[in-house]
Amino acid sequence: MTETALTMSTTTKGHSSGGELVEQSRLTSQQQQSLQRAVKRLDALAHLMDDRFEIPIIRVRIGLDPIIGMIPGGGDWVVWLVGIYIFWEAVKLGAPMHVLMRMATNIGVDLLGGYAPVAGDIFDVFYRSNKRNVELLRGYLGAKPELDAQLPSVLPTRVENALVKGGKNKAVRYGFAALASVLLLLLASGPTLLIYWLIQSW
């Protein structure tokens, strides 16, 4: 979802408990639908990566994340790509710095787990960084953190302002996001570079 789709807003008037008219900013119906579709995509992606399937007998839910992470020489790059996609959606939706920092940390912890064969993949099963990050984004949007929960019909004012104007400190947020993306890519590349170094050493 691009920011240009969220550049207009409408203003409606309602009555407060005291009877006076109160202006309330709302997104257009088209903007609401666009936002809901974006969040549904992220919900579905988090489900797929973190808890789409159930392991029989032990009844533990698992996604593609720990499975992909076991692929040597590239699995961690796929994990990084999915995590960064969710991260940048939050950036475009105007998520504040403290939310972005927590999201970047979750991705980093997930990637660090990939440095430990087998144990790291078991860690991924329970850590579920993608789900954590979508829940953080949902919290910012004023929605229930549970995936697939309906978004509120009226978003918090700070969220609507961010969707219309790009959020506070836009340049700082985008700069941080770019730097975090590069650093996390380097972190994701660690196991692959280690394998390459070991092969060259033999």
MOWO-V909484 format. One line per field, one symbol per residue. psi: psi as a letter, one per 30 degrees, with the letter a starting at -180 (. if undefined). burial: 1 if it has 9 or more other ideal C-beta (glycine too) atoms within 8 Angstrom, else 0. A space follows every 50 residues. Layout:
psi=???
burial=???
This chain:
psi=klfffhglllklkaklffflkkkkkllleeeeeeeeeeeeeeeeeeeeff helkkldfhkklafefeeffjkhfefeeeeeeeeeeefeeefggkleeee eeeeeeeeeeeefffjkdeeeeeeefeieeeeeeeeeeeefglkfkkfkk lkfjlkeeeeeeeefglkheeeeeeeeeeeeeeeeeeffeeeeeeeeeef f.
burial=10001100100000000000000111110011011111110110111111 11001000001110111110000011111101111111111111111011 11110111111111000001111110111111111111111110001010 10001000111111001000001101100110011011111100110000 00
